[in-house]
Amino acid sequence: MLQRQLGLALGGAPAARMAHRLAMPVSGDTLLRLVRAAPLPTQPEPRIVGIDE
């Protein structure tokens, strides 16, 4: 979970460097793989659609 958050916030190589400093060595490729595997957030369908002129 934390590794995915690092990948989302920093990207591959920078997140790998930060993870190494946090004593969680992991490659940038693995972090990006975790980000890609994460489910997309679901958003509710709009109930009211407004149209301006």
All heavy atoms as TSV, in Angstrom:
chain	resi	resn	atom	element	x	y	z
A	1	MET	N	N	0.829	-1.186	0.000
A	1	MET	CA	C	0.000	0.000	0.000
A	1	MET	C	C	0.885	1.267	0.000
A	1	MET	O	O	0.678	2.148	-0.787
A	1	MET	CB	C	-0.918	-0.048	1.215
A	1	MET	CG	C	-1.748	1.173	1.390
A	1	MET	SD	S	-3.161	1.113	0.320
A	1	MET	CE	C	-4.122	2.382	1.013
A	2	LEU	N	N	1.851	1.307	0.903
A	2	LEU	CA	C	2.726	2.476	0.962
A	2	LEU	C	C	3.563	2.584	-0.301
A	2	LEU	O	O	3.789	3.684	-0.812
A	2	LEU	CB	C	3.627	2.412	2.191
A	2	LEU	CG	C	4.603	3.573	2.359
A	2	LEU	CD1	C	3.851	4.882	2.469
A	2	LEU	CD2	C	5.460	3.366	3.567
A	3	GLN	N	N	4.007	1.452	-0.814
A	3	GLN	CA	C	4.804	1.477	-2.034
A	3	GLN	C	C	3.984	2.022	-3.203
A	3	GLN	O	O	4.490	2.791	-4.008
A	3	GLN	CB	C	5.334	0.083	-2.350
A	3	GLN	CG	C	6.361	-0.376	-1.355
A	3	GLN	CD	C	6.780	-1.799	-1.584
A	3	GLN	OE1	O	6.067	-2.578	-2.206
A	3	GLN	NE2	N	7.943	-2.161	-1.066
A	4	ARG	N	N	2.721	1.641	-3.293
A	4	ARG	CA	C	1.867	2.166	-4.363
A	4	ARG	C	C	1.673	3.673	-4.207
A	4	ARG	O	O	1.716	4.414	-5.180
A	4	ARG	CB	C	0.520	1.452	-4.374
A	4	ARG	CG	C	-0.342	1.920	-5.543
A	4	ARG	CD	C	-1.614	1.138	-5.650
A	4	ARG	NE	N	-2.429	1.345	-4.473
A	4	ARG	CZ	C	-3.259	0.438	-3.971
A	4	ARG	NH1	N	-3.375	-0.736	-4.530
A	4	ARG	NH2	N	-3.973	0.702	-2.909
A	5	GLN	N	N	1.505	4.131	-2.976
A	5	GLN	CA	C	1.344	5.561	-2.736
A	5	GLN	C	C	2.603	6.329	-3.120
A	5	GLN	O	O	2.524	7.424	-3.679
A	5	GLN	CB	C	0.989	5.821	-1.263
A	5	GLN	CG	C	-0.355	5.269	-0.856
A	5	GLN	CD	C	-1.485	5.885	-1.638
A	5	GLN	OE1	O	-1.488	7.071	-1.935
A	5	GLN	NE2	N	-2.465	5.069	-1.984
A	6	LEU	N	N	3.755	5.762	-2.815
A	6	LEU	CA	C	5.010	6.401	-3.235
A	6	LEU	C	C	5.094	6.468	-4.749
A	6	LEU	O	O	5.502	7.478	-5.318
A	6	LEU	CB	C	6.216	5.622	-2.691
A	6	LEU	CG	C	6.570	5.820	-1.226
A	6	LEU	CD1	C	7.658	4.838	-0.821
A	6	LEU	CD2	C	6.998	7.237	-0.967
A	7	GLY	N	N	4.714	5.387	-5.418
A	7	GLY	CA	C	4.734	5.368	-6.876
A	7	GLY	C	C	3.798	6.400	-7.470
A	7	GLY	O	O	4.130	7.058	-8.459
A	8	LEU	N	N	2.621	6.549	-6.880
A	8	LEU	CA	C	1.668	7.546	-7.365
A	8	LEU	C	C	2.184	8.962	-7.155
A	8	LEU	O	O	2.021	9.833	-8.006
A	8	LEU	CB	C	0.321	7.392	-6.645
A	8	LEU	CG	C	-0.562	6.251	-7.108
A	8	LEU	CD1	C	-1.718	6.050	-6.133
A	8	LEU	CD2	C	-1.094	6.524	-8.498
A	9	ALA	N	N	2.803	9.194	-6.014
A	9	ALA	CA	C	3.237	10.548	-5.676
A	9	ALA	C	C	4.508	10.967	-6.406
A	9	ALA	O	O	4.632	12.118	-6.831
A	9	ALA	CB	C	3.458	10.659	-4.166
A	10	LEU	N	N	5.455	10.035	-6.558
A	10	LEU	CA	C	6.779	10.420	-7.050
A	10	LEU	C	C	7.143	9.867	-8.415
A	10	LEU	O	O	8.028	10.398	-9.075
A	10	LEU	CB	C	7.851	9.977	-6.037
A	10	LEU	CG	C	7.703	10.541	-4.621
A	10	LEU	CD1	C	8.746	9.919	-3.710
A	10	LEU	CD2	C	7.812	12.043	-4.637
A	11	GLY	N	N	6.534	8.788	-8.819
A	11	GLY	CA	C	6.934	8.142	-10.067
A	11	GLY	C	C	7.924	7.022	-9.783
A	11	GLY	O	O	8.194	6.685	-8.630
A	12	GLY	N	N	8.494	6.449	-10.807
A	12	GLY	CA	C	9.315	5.255	-10.683
A	12	GLY	C	C	10.621	5.427	-9.936
A	12	GLY	O	O	10.779	4.988	-8.796
A	13	ALA	N	N	11.616	6.035	-10.556
A	13	ALA	CA	C	12.948	6.136	-9.958
A	13	ALA	C	C	12.974	6.979	-8.679
A	13	ALA	O	O	13.585	6.567	-7.689
A	13	ALA	CB	C	13.941	6.679	-10.972
A	14	PRO	N	N	12.318	8.144	-8.642
A	14	PRO	CA	C	12.325	8.907	-7.388
A	14	PRO	C	C	11.664	8.150	-6.231
A	14	PRO	O	O	12.137	8.197	-5.101
A	14	PRO	CB	C	11.536	10.175	-7.725
A	14	PRO	CG	C	11.634	10.309	-9.197
A	14	PRO	CD	C	11.689	8.911	-9.721
A	15	ALA	N	N	10.598	7.426	-6.520
A	15	ALA	CA	C	9.936	6.647	-5.468
A	15	ALA	C	C	10.824	5.507	-5.004
A	15	ALA	O	O	10.831	5.172	-3.813
A	15	ALA	CB	C	8.607	6.114	-5.981
A	16	ALA	N	N	11.578	4.909	-5.913
A	16	ALA	CA	C	12.499	3.838	-5.531
A	16	ALA	C	C	13.589	4.382	-4.609
A	16	ALA	O	O	13.965	3.718	-3.636
A	16	ALA	CB	C	13.109	3.208	-6.775
A	17	ARG	N	N	14.083	5.572	-4.890
A	17	ARG	CA	C	15.093	6.179	-4.007
A	17	ARG	C	C	14.512	6.471	-2.631
A	17	ARG	O	O	15.152	6.219	-1.607
A	17	ARG	CB	C	15.654	7.447	-4.635
A	17	ARG	CG	C	16.557	7.177	-5.828
A	17	ARG	CD	C	17.315	8.419	-6.266
A	17	ARG	NE	N	16.453	9.503	-6.702
A	17	ARG	CZ	C	16.047	9.687	-7.958
A	17	ARG	NH1	N	16.427	8.854	-8.908
A	17	ARG	NH2	N	15.271	10.706	-8.278
A	18	MET	N	N	13.286	6.984	-2.585
A	18	MET	CA	C	12.646	7.271	-1.299
A	18	MET	C	C	12.369	5.984	-0.532
A	18	MET	O	O	12.574	5.920	0.685
A	18	MET	CB	C	11.339	8.040	-1.506
A	18	MET	CG	C	10.583	8.321	-0.225
A	18	MET	SD	S	11.488	9.346	0.945
A	18	MET	CE	C	11.296	10.934	0.199
A	19	ALA	N	N	11.920	4.952	-1.220
A	19	ALA	CA	C	11.658	3.669	-0.568
A	19	ALA	C	C	12.943	3.093	0.014
A	19	ALA	O	O	12.928	2.515	1.105
A	19	ALA	CB	C	11.033	2.695	-1.563
A	20	HIS	N	N	14.063	3.251	-0.693
A	20	HIS	CA	C	15.345	2.781	-0.178
A	20	HIS	C	C	15.703	3.510	1.117
A	20	HIS	O	O	16.176	2.898	2.071
A	20	HIS	CB	C	16.435	2.975	-1.224
A	20	HIS	CG	C	17.770	2.490	-0.787
A	20	HIS	ND1	N	18.070	1.147	-0.687
A	20	HIS	CD2	C	18.869	3.160	-0.403
A	20	HIS	CE1	C	19.307	1.031	-0.258
A	20	HIS	NE2	N	19.821	2.239	-0.087
A	21	ARG	N	N	15.442	4.799	1.173
A	21	ARG	CA	C	15.707	5.573	2.397
A	21	ARG	C	C	14.789	5.144	3.534
A	21	ARG	O	O	15.133	5.288	4.697
A	21	ARG	CB	C	15.527	7.064	2.146
A	21	ARG	CG	C	16.616	7.657	1.306
A	21	ARG	CD	C	16.416	9.136	1.146
A	21	ARG	NE	N	17.488	9.681	0.340
A	21	ARG	CZ	C	17.894	10.932	0.415
A	21	ARG	NH1	N	17.302	11.765	1.238
A	21	ARG	NH2	N	18.860	11.349	-0.343
A	22	LEU	N	N	13.598	4.638	3.199
A	22	LEU	CA	C	12.656	4.163	4.211
A	22	LEU	C	C	12.870	2.685	4.542
A	22	LEU	O	O	12.016	2.061	5.164
A	22	LEU	CB	C	11.218	4.376	3.722
A	22	LEU	CG	C	10.790	5.827	3.527
A	22	LEU	CD1	C	9.427	5.897	2.865
A	22	LEU	CD2	C	10.774	6.553	4.862
A	23	ALA	N	N	13.996	2.127	4.115
A	23	ALA	CA	C	14.363	0.729	4.360
A	23	ALA	C	C	13.380	-0.235	3.716
A	23	ALA	O	O	13.067	-1.281	4.272
A	23	ALA	CB	C	14.493	0.460	5.861
A	24	MET	N	N	12.873	0.122	2.542
A	24	MET	CA	C	11.993	-0.752	1.755
A	24	MET	C	C	12.530	-0.804	0.330
A	24	MET	O	O	11.922	-0.257	-0.583
A	24	MET	CB	C	10.558	-0.202	1.705
A	24	MET	CG	C	9.856	-0.097	3.008
A	24	MET	SD	S	8.151	0.445	2.812
A	24	MET	CE	C	8.304	1.942	1.884
A	25	PRO	N	N	13.685	-1.416	0.111
A	25	PRO	CA	C	14.255	-1.399	-1.240
A	25	PRO	C	C	13.334	-2.072	-2.251
A	25	PRO	O	O	12.859	-3.185	-2.031
A	25	PRO	CB	C	15.570	-2.150	-1.091
A	25	PRO	CG	C	15.459	-2.916	0.171
A	25	PRO	CD	C	14.486	-2.192	1.041
A	26	VAL	N	N	13.054	-1.369	-3.315
A	26	VAL	CA	C	12.195	-1.865	-4.387
A	26	VAL	C	C	12.602	-1.118	-5.656
A	26	VAL	O	O	13.101	-0.002	-5.594
A	26	VAL	CB	C	10.700	-1.649	-4.036
A	26	VAL	CG1	C	10.364	-0.183	-3.936
A	26	VAL	CG2	C	9.791	-2.351	-5.000
A	27	SER	N	N	12.402	-1.743	-6.793
A	27	SER	CA	C	12.796	-1.092	-8.044
A	27	SER	C	C	11.703	-0.141	-8.518
A	27	SER	O	O	10.528	-0.271	-8.154
A	27	SER	CB	C	13.072	-2.142	-9.122
A	27	SER	OG	O	11.871	-2.729	-9.553
A	28	GLY	N	N	12.097	0.791	-9.346
A	28	GLY	CA	C	11.134	1.729	-9.920
A	28	GLY	C	C	10.118	1.028	-10.800
A	28	GLY	O	O	8.940	1.395	-10.825
A	29	ASP	N	N	10.564	-0.014	-11.511
A	29	ASP	CA	C	9.646	-0.774	-12.358
A	29	ASP	C	C	8.555	-1.458	-11.533
A	29	ASP	O	O	7.390	-1.486	-11.917
A	29	ASP	CB	C	10.399	-1.825	-13.173
A	29	ASP	CG	C	11.277	-1.193	-14.236
A	29	ASP	OD1	O	10.951	-0.083	-14.694
A	29	ASP	OD2	O	12.286	-1.817	-14.598
A	30	THR	N	N	8.931	-1.989	-10.388
A	30	THR	CA	C	7.947	-2.643	-9.518
A	30	THR	C	C	6.939	-1.632	-9.000
A	30	THR	O	O	5.745	-1.917	-8.931
A	30	THR	CB	C	8.658	-3.340	-8.345
A	30	THR	OG1	O	9.555	-4.317	-8.875
A	30	THR	CG2	C	7.665	-4.004	-7.420
A	31	LEU	N	N	7.411	-0.456	-8.642
A	31	LEU	CA	C	6.497	0.575	-8.153
A	31	LEU	C	C	5.503	0.974	-9.238
A	31	LEU	O	O	4.307	1.117	-8.969
A	31	LEU	CB	C	7.285	1.790	-7.667
A	31	LEU	CG	C	8.100	1.555	-6.401
A	31	LEU	CD1	C	9.063	2.700	-6.167
A	31	LEU	CD2	C	7.193	1.365	-5.213
A	32	LEU	N	N	5.985	1.143	-10.447
A	32	LEU	CA	C	5.077	1.503	-11.539
A	32	LEU	C	C	4.115	0.358	-11.845
A	32	LEU	O	O	2.947	0.601	-12.184
A	32	LEU	CB	C	5.876	1.875	-12.783
A	32	LEU	CG	C	6.691	3.159	-12.661
A	32	LEU	CD1	C	7.485	3.398	-13.933
A	32	LEU	CD2	C	5.800	4.340	-12.340
A	33	ARG	N	N	4.563	-0.878	-11.697
A	33	ARG	CA	C	3.685	-2.022	-11.896
A	33	ARG	C	C	2.563	-2.013	-10.848
A	33	ARG	O	O	1.401	-2.308	-11.156
A	33	ARG	CB	C	4.490	-3.317	-11.809
A	33	ARG	CG	C	3.772	-4.531	-12.306
A	33	ARG	CD	C	4.657	-5.776	-12.322
A	33	ARG	NE	N	5.931	-5.556	-12.992
A	33	ARG	CZ	C	7.126	-5.640	-12.422
A	33	ARG	NH1	N	7.229	-5.964	-11.154
A	33	ARG	NH2	N	8.224	-5.418	-13.110
A	34	LEU	N	N	2.888	-1.663	-9.605
A	34	LEU	CA	C	1.873	-1.566	-8.557
A	34	LEU	C	C	0.861	-0.463	-8.853
A	34	LEU	O	O	-0.335	-0.620	-8.604
A	34	LEU	CB	C	2.541	-1.297	-7.201
A	34	LEU	CG	C	3.338	-2.439	-6.601
A	34	LEU	CD1	C	4.103	-1.957	-5.374
A	34	LEU	CD2	C	2.422	-3.593	-6.242
A	35	VAL	N	N	1.343	0.641	-9.382
A	35	VAL	CA	C	0.447	1.755	-9.723
A	35	VAL	C	C	-0.501	1.337	-10.839
A	35	VAL	O	O	-1.710	1.594	-10.780
A	35	VAL	CB	C	1.260	3.001	-10.131
A	35	VAL	CG1	C	0.369	4.053	-10.747
A	35	VAL	CG2	C	1.996	3.563	-8.926
A	36	ARG	N	N	0.027	0.664	-11.858
A	36	ARG	CA	C	-0.818	0.237	-12.983
A	36	ARG	C	C	-1.829	-0.817	-12.569
A	36	ARG	O	O	-2.918	-0.894	-13.131
A	36	ARG	CB	C	0.040	-0.298	-14.114
A	36	ARG	CG	C	0.773	0.760	-14.869
A	36	ARG	CD	C	1.456	0.179	-16.104
A	36	ARG	NE	N	2.581	1.002	-16.472
A	36	ARG	CZ	C	3.856	0.681	-16.290
A	36	ARG	NH1	N	4.179	-0.481	-15.778
A	36	ARG	NH2	N	4.817	1.508	-16.634
A	37	ALA	N	N	-1.503	-1.647	-11.585
A	37	ALA	CA	C	-2.392	-2.718	-11.146
A	37	ALA	C	C	-3.494	-2.226	-10.214
A	37	ALA	O	O	-4.461	-2.948	-9.964
A	37	ALA	CB	C	-1.589	-3.810	-10.451
A	38	ALA	N	N	-3.365	-1.012	-9.707
A	38	ALA	CA	C	-4.361	-0.491	-8.770
A	38	ALA	C	C	-5.686	-0.255	-9.496
A	38	ALA	O	O	-5.701	0.196	-10.639
A	38	ALA	CB	C	-3.864	0.817	-8.160
A	39	PRO	N	N	-6.793	-0.558	-8.831
A	39	PRO	CA	C	-8.092	-0.310	-9.470
A	39	PRO	C	C	-8.359	1.188	-9.600
A	39	PRO	O	O	-7.932	1.982	-8.759
A	39	PRO	CB	C	-9.092	-0.959	-8.507
A	39	PRO	CG	C	-8.387	-0.985	-7.190
A	39	PRO	CD	C	-6.927	-1.111	-7.494
A	40	LEU	N	N	-9.037	1.547	-10.663
A	40	LEU	CA	C	-9.406	2.950	-10.847
A	40	LEU	C	C	-10.516	3.317	-9.882
A	40	LEU	O	O	-11.405	2.505	-9.622
A	40	LEU	CB	C	-9.877	3.178	-12.286
A	40	LEU	CG	C	-8.828	2.991	-13.371
A	40	LEU	CD1	C	-9.477	3.133	-14.740
A	40	LEU	CD2	C	-7.723	4.007	-13.212
A	41	PRO	N	N	-10.481	4.531	-9.351
A	41	PRO	CA	C	-11.545	4.930	-8.430
A	41	PRO	C	C	-12.878	5.053	-9.180
A	41	PRO	O	O	-12.923	5.500	-10.328
A	41	PRO	CB	C	-11.088	6.292	-7.899
A	41	PRO	CG	C	-10.086	6.785	-8.889
A	41	PRO	CD	C	-9.485	5.572	-9.529
A	42	THR	N	N	-13.930	4.628	-8.523
A	42	THR	CA	C	-15.255	4.728	-9.141
A	42	THR	C	C	-15.884	6.054	-8.744
A	42	THR	O	O	-15.743	6.514	-7.613
A	42	THR	CB	C	-16.160	3.577	-8.697
A	42	THR	OG1	O	-16.276	3.609	-7.276
A	42	THR	CG2	C	-15.576	2.237	-9.116
A	43	GLN	N	N	-16.561	6.654	-9.694
A	43	GLN	CA	C	-17.240	7.912	-9.432
A	43	GLN	C	C	-18.721	7.721	-9.710
A	43	GLN	O	O	-19.092	7.063	-10.689
A	43	GLN	CB	C	-16.686	9.012	-10.329
A	43	GLN	CG	C	-15.232	9.300	-10.073
A	43	GLN	CD	C	-14.705	10.386	-10.991
A	43	GLN	OE1	O	-15.405	10.902	-11.848
A	43	GLN	NE2	N	-13.446	10.736	-10.821
A	44	PRO	N	N	-19.565	8.285	-8.884
A	44	PRO	CA	C	-21.001	8.137	-9.139
A	44	PRO	C	C	-21.397	8.889	-10.408
A	44	PRO	O	O	-20.778	9.883	-10.782
A	44	PRO	CB	C	-21.646	8.763	-7.904
A	44	PRO	CG	C	-20.604	9.685	-7.356
A	44	PRO	CD	C	-19.286	9.071	-7.710
A	45	GLU	N	N	-22.417	8.376	-11.077
A	45	GLU	CA	C	-22.912	9.048	-12.282
A	45	GLU	C	C	-23.590	10.353	-11.888
A	45	GLU	O	O	-24.265	10.427	-10.853
A	45	GLU	CB	C	-23.902	8.147	-13.007
A	45	GLU	CG	C	-23.257	6.889	-13.559
A	45	GLU	CD	C	-24.241	6.050	-14.352
A	45	GLU	OE1	O	-25.281	6.601	-14.774
A	45	GLU	OE2	O	-23.975	4.869	-14.513
A	46	PRO	N	N	-23.433	11.392	-12.690
A	46	PRO	CA	C	-24.070	12.665	-12.371
A	46	PRO	C	C	-25.602	12.526	-12.408
A	46	PRO	O	O	-26.148	11.876	-13.299
A	46	PRO	CB	C	-23.572	13.624	-13.440
A	46	PRO	CG	C	-23.018	12.774	-14.521
A	46	PRO	CD	C	-22.658	11.468	-13.930
A	47	ARG	N	N	-26.252	13.144	-11.446
A	47	ARG	CA	C	-27.708	13.087	-11.402
A	47	ARG	C	C	-28.342	14.251	-12.143
A	47	ARG	O	O	-29.419	14.140	-12.701
A	47	ARG	CB	C	-28.177	13.080	-9.953
A	47	ARG	CG	C	-27.766	11.791	-9.251
A	47	ARG	CD	C	-28.055	11.777	-7.793
A	47	ARG	NE	N	-29.386	12.240	-7.483
A	47	ARG	CZ	C	-29.852	12.398	-6.279
A	47	ARG	NH1	N	-29.101	12.104	-5.243
A	47	ARG	NH2	N	-31.068	12.839	-6.064
A	48	ILE	N	N	-27.654	15.384	-12.139
A	48	ILE	CA	C	-28.187	16.579	-12.804
A	48	ILE	C	C	-27.099	17.105	-13.729
A	48	ILE	O	O	-25.961	17.291	-13.332
A	48	ILE	CB	C	-28.563	17.673	-11.787
A	48	ILE	CG1	C	-29.635	17.149	-10.839
A	48	ILE	CG2	C	-29.024	18.927	-12.497
A	48	ILE	CD1	C	-29.932	18.080	-9.691
A	49	VAL	N	N	-27.454	17.355	-14.966
A	49	VAL	CA	C	-26.520	17.917	-15.934
A	49	VAL	C	C	-26.983	19.311	-16.270
A	49	VAL	O	O	-28.116	19.503	-16.738
A	49	VAL	CB	C	-26.436	17.038	-17.200
A	49	VAL	CG1	C	-25.508	17.664	-18.216
A	49	VAL	CG2	C	-25.981	15.636	-16.848
A	50	GLY	N	N	-26.153	20.293	-16.047
A	50	GLY	CA	C	-26.507	21.676	-16.369
A	50	GLY	C	C	-25.889	22.079	-17.689
A	50	GLY	O	O	-24.762	21.727	-18.025
A	51	ILE	N	N	-26.640	22.808	-18.477
A	51	ILE	CA	C	-26.164	23.276	-19.769
A	51	ILE	C	C	-26.312	24.794	-19.798
A	51	ILE	O	O	-27.383	25.328	-19.582
A	51	ILE	CB	C	-26.975	22.651	-20.934
A	51	ILE	CG1	C	-26.817	21.135	-20.886
A	51	ILE	CG2	C	-26.502	23.203	-22.259
A	51	ILE	CD1	C	-27.666	20.401	-21.896
A	52	ASP	N	N	-25.194	25.460	-20.068
A	52	ASP	CA	C	-25.228	26.919	-20.188
A	52	ASP	C	C	-25.461	27.288	-21.634
A	52	ASP	O	O	-24.954	26.688	-22.548
A	52	ASP	CB	C	-23.899	27.521	-19.720
A	52	ASP	CG	C	-23.690	27.346	-18.233
A	52	ASP	OD1	O	-24.683	27.189	-17.506
A	52	ASP	OD2	O	-22.533	27.367	-17.790
A	53	GLU	N	N	-26.245	28.305	-21.821
A	53	GLU	CA	C	-26.584	28.861	-23.126
A	53	GLU	C	C	-25.950	28.131	-24.229
A	53	GLU	O	O	-25.240	28.309	-25.040
A	53	GLU	CB	C	-26.221	30.338	-23.160
A	53	GLU	CG	C	-26.972	31.092	-22.101
A	53	GLU	CD	C	-26.571	32.547	-22.089
A	53	GLU	OE1	O	-26.328	33.121	-23.152
A	53	GLU	OE2	O	-26.477	33.086	-20.991
